[in-house]
Amino acid sequence: MRKKLVALAMAVVFAAPMGALAKSCKGTIKEFDGKTMVVKIKGKCKAEAGQDVKIKVQKKAAVEGC
């Protein structure tokens, strides 16, 4: 039982920082012309020119009120 608890604790300690080390950048699209996109980045970003990136567009939900 004790070995299982120690193994679980070690897994949590070593696995938790992996999500924080993932590269993540936030910004807004300033210009879009055919196949070229200019993005203004907010804050620091580890990405460099020429790297392949995957972009997810977040949809803003409409808030209805009275």
C-alpha positions in Angstrom: 0.0 0.0 0.0 2.8 2.4 0.9 4.6 1.7 -2.4 1.4 2.6 -4.3 1.0 5.9 -2.5 4.7 6.8 -3.1 4.4 5.9 -6.8 1.2 8.0 -7.1 2.8 11.0 -5.4 5.9 10.8 -7.6 3.7 10.6 -10.7 1.8 13.7 -9.7 5.0 15.6 -8.9 6.7 14.8 -12.2 3.6 15.0 -14.5 2.2 18.3 -13.3 4.9 20.6 -14.7 4.7 19.0 -18.1 1.6 20.9 -19.0 3.2 24.2 -17.8 6.2 23.6 -20.1 4.0 23.3 -23.3 4.5 26.2 -25.7 1.4 28.4 -25.7 1.1 31.9 -27.2 -1.9 34.2 -27.3 -2.5 37.1 -29.7 -4.8 38.7 -32.2 -4.8 38.6 -36.0 -3.9 42.0 -37.4 -3.8 41.2 -41.2 -4.9 38.3 -43.3 -4.2 38.3 -47.0 -4.8 35.0 -48.9 -2.2 32.6 -47.4 -0.3 35.1 -45.2 -1.4 36.0 -41.7 0.1 38.6 -39.4 -0.5 37.9 -35.7 0.3 40.4 -32.8 1.4 38.3 -29.8 0.5 39.3 -26.3 3.3 38.8 -23.8 6.3 36.4 -24.2 6.3 33.6 -26.8 9.0 31.0 -27.4 8.0 30.5 -31.1 10.4 31.7 -33.7 10.1 32.7 -37.4 9.8 29.8 -39.7 8.3 27.3 -37.2 5.2 25.3 -38.0 2.3 26.3 -35.7 -1.3 25.1 -35.2 -3.9 27.9 -34.6 -7.2 27.4 -32.8 -9.8 30.1 -33.2 -11.9 30.7 -30.1 -15.5 31.5 -30.7 -17.0 34.1 -28.4 -20.4 33.1 -27.1 -23.2 35.7 -27.1 -24.6 36.7 -23.8 -28.3 37.3 -23.7 -29.8 39.6 -21.1 -33.2 41.0 -20.2 
